[in-house]
Each structure stands twice: as C-alpha cells, then as structure tokens.
Amino acid sequence: MSIDLEKLATPPDSRLELGPHEKHVAENHADDRQVEATYESPFDLPNWKKWLMTTLLALMTTAVTFASSVWSATISVTSKEFNVSETVSLLGVSLYVLGFALGPIVWGPLSEFKGRRLPLFSAFFTWTLLQIPIGVVNNLPALLVCRLLAGCFGASPQVLVGATYADFWEPAERGVATAVYSVAVYVGPTLGPIFGALLTESSLGWHWTGWISLILGVVVGIPAFIFVPETYGPILQQRANEKFNLTQDSSASIEQNVKQAPALSEFVHKYMFKPAIMFCVEPMLTVMALYIAIVYGILYLTFFAFPYSFVQGRGWDPRTGTLPFLSILLSVLVSAFGVAVYSKRYYRPRLQARGSVLPEDRLPLVMLGSLILPIGLFFFGWTSSREISPVPQIIAGFFIGSGIMLIFTNAVAFLVDIYLQSAASAMAASTIVRSLVAAGFPLAAPRMYKSLGTAWATSVLGFLCVLAIPAPFLFYKYGRRLRQISRFAPMPE
C-alpha cells in the first residue's frame, strides 16, 4: 500500500497565510469565487460567543481528565475489596490514560474528514454513559475494561479542543484560549484525587467516583452541544457548496471536486495514517510531542508521589494527604494568568509590528518552564524528610505545576500555530505519545518510589527534564528553517 505524502501534506482549503487577520483561503483565491459559495466564517463570530465556546470546550476536557485521576483515590480501598495488589488497582488509572493514546487514532483524523462536531460530541456522550458502570459494577476486570473504553472516547476533547480553537481564534487571542484549555487539562486531574478521597472516605464510597464524573459530563456536555457549532472551514465550505448546488457544477475545478467528502477508503489511507507520518517526518512535532509527554507523565506520576510522600512518608491521613495537590492547582491558575499577560503584552505587539505570526514567539515561556520544572522536582524530592517542615515541599509542588503548565500550554500553541488545519493530526500524534507515557509512569511509580525513596525517585525525573532543556532553545533559533522544509507547515508568503 502506497501513500502519496505530497497529497497528504496538503490539507483541503489550507490556510496558507499567517497574520493578525488570518483570512479564509476562499478570500485569497479570486478564481474560486465563481464556483464556491460563501459561508459565515467562525472567525467572524462575536467575541462573547467565542469565549463561551472556548470555556465549554475547555470544561469538556476538565470532565474527562477529572475522571482520569479520580480513580487514584480508590486504589487502597479497591485493592483490598478485590484482593489484588495496588499495582493491579492502579491499572484503573493507567488503562484510562492508555485509552487517551488509542482514541486519537480515530478522533483526530475523523475531525479532518467529517468536521469537529461529529467526533467531539458522539465520543463525549459515549464517555458520559461509560461512567454508569463505574457506579454500579463490582467486578474489577469489567471496571478496568470500562475505564479503558472511557479513556478511548474521552480522548476526543483532548485531541480536538486545541485544534478547534484554531478554527475561530486569531493567533494573538489563540494563546489566551490555549491557556484556558491547558488550565482545563490540569485542573481536572488535580481536583480528581481530592474529590476522590473525600468520596472514598465518606459513606458514599468509591462507586461515587463514577457518578460524580457522570454528573460533570451531563452538566458540561449539554450546553456545549447546544452552543458550539461546526467550525472546521473545509466542512463549512462543502456544506455551503452543496446548499447552492455548486459542487455539481461542471465548471468547478478539480481542486473543488477534491473538497467533496472523500470515500471511507481514502479516510483510512490518507487521514488515519497522517498523525503517524507527521510524527515520523516532522522533527519539531516529534521532539515537542516527546517533551509534552514527559511533563504530562510527571503530572500523572504525582498522583502517586504526593500521597506516598505525605501519607506514608509524613504520616498524614489520606484525605489530608491529597490537599498538597492544591499547590499544583494554584500554580496552574497563576501560570495561565501569566500566559494571558504574555500574549497581550509581548506576543500581540510583536504580531502587530511584523504583520505576521512566528510560532517561535510561543517558545520563551516554554524555555522558562523548562528551567522551573526540574528545580521544582529536585526541591520536592530533597525536602521530603519528616525532619523538614512540609511547607517547602508544598511550595515545590507550586514550581512543579508552573513548569508543567508553561511547557504544555505554549508547546501546544506552538504546534497549532505551525500546522493550522493539520493541527488535529498533530495533536492526535502528540496526545497518543503523551498518553502512552502517562499510562506507564503511574505503574512504574510504586516500585520506583519504594525502592529509591522520594528524594532519588523524584530526582530521576528532574534529571530527565534537565536533558530536555535544550529543545525549546534550539527550536527558537532554528524553527523557521525547519518550517521551510516541512511538508505540513504552511509558510507565510
């Protein structure tokens, strides 16, 4: 089976021009105006609706990531109830996150085939229904299967939200929107262990971790379904053409006919292979996806490291032992505010002065995060002794969360700025890699922390992050050169 890489690299209706007013490609091709219907561009929506859509999409991500970590609070209880080791019970977290790696194989490419709404909402509502078995089933293998399936369907917002923002936000505002998305990605898993511990230790019991996820899915999903329209440009153009019977016009160009819905075989050959091909041939995507994977895996490893350090290491009770997660939550909010200020005070003025977008302008905050994160990890590890006050270790959690947030938010925005309408495939590749790492880290955590101790186990992660520090600095210097030779990154004229 052969794949035409040149054809694959050219997304339909690609937005080839970058700038403060990223106009739809139809406005830049006078010849197309005679054969293509016009449609209302999502970029022209009022700001209040854009922010409503941004918030609702972000909350969908919060719901699925909350469910990913809420199970971590049930590990000791479920391992005793089902008479298994804690490692087996930890599969409830790891299999869910593994689902985040499997789902994007379908959801990212499908969004470039059928638009954003179909994969986003069909998968999200299926995820919502899969929370019911968690609330009623008492069979561990069945529970683990449901967790895996929930992760597969819950991956849809993880993949598509960042790409959807590129459908209706200009580059300067997109940085702020991506910060909102990143807050959602990290607030969910940060709050999960806290609420999970409160439910597990209460009279409601661990089954309520499923019911609370179901409630969250319904509360968020219904308004999102009502207020978030289709935003993917090629699909909107196709619908407009069909409405005015222009897609059947014999005078339509071959290029226009390509925009008609491809066959299923073309979807499999062209779209489903696209994330893997991009990951293999795009060095910026490869390296940044691996970097995002490391920091995302560290976040999920903290679901074991924090309770282990504060409950077993310091002797706190399980509910109190989850409260240090609030330092990560605070760091996420502060860092998101910093990203918003950076976008307004630094990124936007540079954009207006040049009249064009440089994705590398996202990287200074990644550089800052690459320095903060290992500092936080070393600080956390070497202040974990009972003889030392817990305050420094809690402060270290703030640095860890800040580093993770700065890297993740701006690395995602960097990739979206580079690949634009191929962003869904780029995000699919990144999500698959980071989810595979995040699925493995929690399984390795118990043996690593029990054999090495908190100080050295956390230091291993710190050294790993130190090795990754040069990546954003090198891309800041050589990024434009790499984009010029890319098959998937549109360059400004």
VENRA-V111305 format. One record per residue. SS is DSSP state (H for helix, E for strand, C for the rest). NEAR is the number of other C-alpha atoms within 10 Angstrom. D_FIRST is the distance of its C-alpha to the first C-alpha in whole Angstrom. Layout:
SS,NEAR,D_FIRST
SS,NEAR,D_FIRST
This chain:
C,3,0
C,5,4
C,12,7
C,9,10
H,14,12
H,9,16
H,11,15
H,19,14
C,18,17
C,15,20
C,18,21
C,21,22
C,18,26
C,17,26
C,21,29
C,18,30
C,18,33
C,21,35
C,17,38
C,17,41
C,14,40
C,17,37
C,16,37
C,18,34
H,17,32
H,19,34
H,11,37
H,13,36
C,9,34
H,9,37
H,11,35
H,16,33
H,12,37
H,10,37
C,17,34
C,22,34
C,20,36
C,16,37
C,14,37
C,12,39
C,16,37
H,19,37
H,18,39
H,10,42
C,12,43
C,9,46
H,11,46
H,9,48
H,12,45
H,20,42
H,14,44
H,15,44
H,22,40
H,24,40
H,18,42
H,22,41
H,28,37
H,26,39
H,26,41
H,30,38
H,30,36
H,29,40
H,31,39
H,31,36
H,29,37
H,27,41
H,30,39
H,27,37
H,27,40
H,30,43
H,29,42
H,26,43
H,28,47
H,24,47
H,23,45
H,17,49
H,16,50
H,22,47
H,17,47
H,12,50
H,11,50
C,13,47
C,11,48
C,13,45
C,13,45
H,17,45
H,18,41
H,18,40
H,24,42
H,24,40
H,23,36
H,26,37
H,28,37
H,30,34
H,26,32
H,31,33
H,31,31
H,26,28
H,23,28
H,35,28
H,25,25
H,22,23
H,24,24
H,31,22
H,25,19
H,19,20
H,28,23
H,34,22
H,27,19
H,21,21
H,24,23
H,24,22
H,23,20
H,17,24
C,20,26
H,27,28
H,18,31
H,14,29
H,22,27
H,26,30
H,20,32
H,13,31
H,20,30
H,27,33
H,18,35
H,15,33
H,26,34
H,23,38
H,15,38
C,22,36
H,25,40
H,18,42
H,17,41
H,25,42
H,19,45
H,13,46
C,13,44
C,14,46
C,11,43
H,18,41
H,11,38
H,13,38
H,18,39
H,21,36
H,15,33
H,22,35
H,28,35
H,24,31
H,22,30
H,28,32
H,29,31
H,27,27
H,30,29
H,32,31
H,35,28
H,31,28
H,31,31
H,29,30
H,30,27
H,26,28
H,23,32
H,27,32
H,31,29
H,26,31
H,25,34
H,27,32
H,21,32
H,22,36
C,24,38
C,17,39
H,27,38
H,23,41
H,18,42
H,22,38
H,29,39
H,24,42
H,26,40
H,29,37
H,29,41
H,23,41
H,28,38
H,28,38
H,26,42
H,26,40
H,27,37
H,25,40
H,23,43
H,23,41
H,25,41
H,30,44
H,22,46
H,26,44
H,29,46
H,23,50
H,21,49
H,28,48
H,24,51
H,19,53
H,21,52
H,24,52
H,16,55
C,11,57
C,9,58
C,11,54
C,16,52
C,24,49
C,22,47
H,21,48
H,28,46
H,22,43
H,18,46
H,20,46
H,27,43
H,23,43
H,14,46
H,19,44
H,24,41
H,17,43
H,14,45
H,19,42
H,20,40
H,13,42
H,14,43
H,21,40
H,18,39
H,9,42
H,13,42
C,18,38
C,12,37
C,16,33
C,20,33
C,24,29
H,25,30
H,23,27
H,22,28
H,19,31
H,22,31
H,21,29
H,17,32
H,18,34
H,22,33
H,15,32
H,11,36
C,12,37
C,12,35
C,18,34
C,22,30
C,13,31
C,12,33
C,10,32
C,11,33
C,15,30
C,14,28
H,9,24
H,11,24
H,19,26
H,15,24
H,11,21
C,17,23
C,18,23
C,14,22
C,13,18
C,9,17
H,11,16
H,9,12
H,12,12
H,18,14
H,14,12
H,15,9
H,20,11
H,23,14
C,21,14
C,16,12
H,26,14
H,24,17
H,17,15
H,17,14
H,23,18
H,20,19
H,12,18
H,13,18
C,18,22
H,16,25
H,21,27
H,23,25
H,17,24
H,17,28
H,22,29
H,25,27
H,18,28
H,24,32
H,23,32
H,22,31
H,22,34
H,26,36
H,24,35
H,22,35
H,24,38
H,23,39
H,27,38
H,22,40
H,21,43
H,24,43
H,22,44
H,22,46
H,22,48
H,26,50
H,23,50
H,25,52
H,24,54
H,17,55
H,13,55
H,15,56
C,18,58
C,13,59
C,15,59
C,12,58
H,20,54
H,19,55
H,14,57
H,21,54
C,26,51
C,19,54
C,21,52
H,23,49
H,18,51
H,20,51
H,28,47
H,22,48
H,16,50
H,23,48
H,29,45
H,21,48
H,17,50
H,25,46
H,24,45
H,16,48
H,16,48
H,25,45
H,22,46
H,14,49
H,18,47
H,23,45
H,16,48
H,11,50
H,14,48
H,21,44
H,18,45
H,13,48
H,17,46
H,18,43
H,13,46
H,8,48
H,11,44
C,13,43
C,18,40
C,23,38
C,22,37
H,22,35
H,22,36
H,17,40
H,26,38
H,22,38
H,17,42
H,23,42
H,25,39
H,20,41
H,16,44
H,26,43
H,27,41
H,18,45
H,22,46
H,29,44
H,26,45
H,20,48
H,24,48
H,27,46
H,22,49
H,23,52
H,28,51
H,23,50
C,17,54
C,19,56
C,22,55
C,17,58
C,12,61
C,8,63
C,12,62
C,12,62
H,18,59
H,12,59
H,15,57
H,26,54
H,24,54
H,17,54
H,25,51
H,27,49
H,27,50
H,26,49
H,29,45
H,31,45
H,28,45
H,28,43
H,29,40
H,32,41
H,28,41
H,29,38
H,28,36
H,28,37
H,27,37
H,25,34
H,27,32
H,27,34
H,22,33
H,25,29
H,26,30
H,24,32
H,27,29
H,28,26
H,23,28
H,28,25
H,28,23
H,28,25
H,29,24
H,33,21
H,31,23
H,26,25
H,32,22
H,26,21
H,28,25
H,28,26
H,26,24
H,24,25
H,24,28
H,29,28
H,20,27
H,24,30
H,28,33
H,27,32
H,19,32
H,22,36
H,26,38
H,20,37
H,13,38
H,21,41
H,18,44
H,13,44
H,18,43
H,18,46
H,11,48
H,11,48
H,13,48
H,18,50
H,22,50
H,19,51
H,16,48
H,20,45
H,26,45
H,22,46
H,17,43
H,20,41
H,21,43
H,14,42
H,13,39
H,22,39
H,15,41
H,11,38
H,16,36
C,19,39
H,12,38
H,17,35
H,27,36
H,16,39
H,11,36
H,19,34
H,18,37
H,10,38
H,12,35
H,18,33
H,16,33
H,10,32
H,13,29
H,19,28
H,13,29
C,11,26
C,19,23
C,17,21
C,24,21
C,23,25
C,23,27
C,18,30
C,13,33
C,7,35
